[in-house]
Amino acid sequence: MEQVEIFCENTGKSYPIEIGSTLREVKKVIFPQNHNHILGALVNNELQDLQYIIMNPKQVNFIDVSSLDGYSIYTRSLLFVLYKAVNRLFQRQPMVAEYHISNGIFCRMTDKDLPLTAETIGKIRSTMQEIIQQDLPIVRKEIPTAQAIPLFQQAGLEDKRELLETRGRLYTSVYYIENTPDYFYGTLAPSTGSLKIFGLEPYKDGMLLRLPDRKNPSELLPLIPQDKLFQVFNEYKRWGKIMEINDIGTLNKIVDNKYAGVMIKISEALHEKKISLIADQISSQRDKIKVILIAGPSSSGKTTFSKRLSVQLMVNGLKPVNLSLDNYFVNREDTPRDENGEYDYESIDALDIVTFTDNMLRLMRGEEVEPPKFSFETGQRFYSGEKLKINANNVIIVEGIHGLNPRLTSLLPEESLFKIFVSALTSISIDNHNIINPADNRLLRRMVRDYKYRNYSALDTLKRWESVLKGEEKHIVPYQEEADIMFNSALIYELGALKQQAEPLLREVMELYPEHSKALRLLKFLSYIKVVPARDIPNTSILREFLGGSSFKY
């Protein structure tokens, strides 16, 4: 047989491979003793499942659950096994995966006649274990979309039918476990036998699909109670139902039918109403609350939120004063370093907590203070002579990623603080089995903003992103439930508005970079979504912080 040479990044070696071999066959050649944990591969920095056929020389990097791409494959494949188990037990009962929470995925059954009791969930879990023990192949078939649409319609998956009808592609990849079809926007594992670590248990009014720990794949991630986050997700799901938009298919139909302007107005009105209610809550406690702390992950829209909250507080007779935690950075030489020896600006120890506490206490006593300023160019603190004093009608708004960390405010009177967590908690899904990760929403926001205002390419943003997420997991997520209230800055229409600016940037990420696979994944994700014209987006919208055209000064 004719052969081609592939280079395996995992081993740093080249191998002669028969033309027409699949990646499933290749992995056995390269790793004859230990290959069952492999879930897929990056081929020339493009993610492929193990059915991929080698026809030309390639560079291949096999991946498992410890990588971000491998973890996504594991998660999608496990959702398919869950759906297969529900289908095997109850037939045609719609199972909906709603959002990531508590280190798992929250799922519901849409049939109210099938309550998810502990006994029912136990049966589903046992059936999942049986499917995994059988090591059933997960098979991908490329079929004409015109055939896929009635296939999913017959299976009772109307959400997938609607998605494929509005996507406009000639062919669709359909995955099968036995005779059960499903559709996913990313690649899946080669078989169910590679998905042994999972959990399924009752959670609120549904069930939580628990996932393995990337750092220790033989164990599950700990279950973290996130009651406030759950309430926010539920609220925005209800808003989606009010607007009759729960997935990308229905969103696309609204755009096709020229109702995008109405959708934008309703979305923005819901935001404004929520901000107004938060301002009312603060104003009702104006005798006690002196400091409003606003925290959230990257590109959550904290700055615009704080400005819009200031406006609503002024409507209620309060006079907000803004302070940025960035001005309390220690001098660069005193900044802690991370495990790689780099300055760790995301550590709370990069802040001068002593000076911050002193300034806050003195301001609350009615004294005049001169807050520090920080130069990012020199890495040094300086004082501009600008002084600050507050009176009874003033509230201090402090924005920064550590706003909810108890170490920051441990010496401040608790009753004087009001803590707000802001994040883009995407409430819309691609379809019932394909969740949109809120981190992807924020990544697209950041990419557009970085290019527009910071002269960074999409490649620059993608290179930094995994480090950003690690910092958030360490410094923000553990404290988000400390918030008095959470604000979801996601807008139901925003992915369609970001698409027009994000796609050209992503196409510039060339094949030779490892980030090429991430760019392709985001491009595929955006391919499902119709462009939403930006002309109807108001200039006070949180989205304008990223797209441009805001009436606020940043």
ABEGO torsion letter per residue (X at the ends): XBBBBBBBAAAGBBBBBBBGBBAAAAAAAABAABAAABABBBBGGBBBBAABBBABBBBBBBBBAABAAAAAAAAAAAAAAAAAAAAAAAEGBBBBBABBBGGBBBBBBABAABBBBAAAAAAAAAAAAAAAAAGBBBBBBBBBAAAAAAAAAAAGBAAAAAAAAAAGBABBBBBBBEABBBBBABBBBABAAAAABBBBBBBEABBBBBBBBAABAABBBBBBBBAAAAAAAAAAAAAAAAAGBABAAAAAAAAAAGAAAAAAAAAAAAAAAAAAAAAAAAAAAAAABABBBBBEBBGAGAAAAAAAAAAAAAAAGBBBBBBBAAAABBBAAABBBBAAGBBBAABAAABBAAAAAAAAAAAAAGBBBBBBBBBAAAGBBBBAGBBBBBBAABBBBBBEAAAABAAAAAABBAAABBBBBBBBBBABBABAABBBBAAAAAAAAAAAAAAAAAGBBAAAAAAAAAAAAAAAAAAAAAAAAABABBBBABBAAAAAAAAAAAAAAAAABBAABAAAAAAAAAAAAAAABBBBBAAABBAABAAAAAAEGBABBX
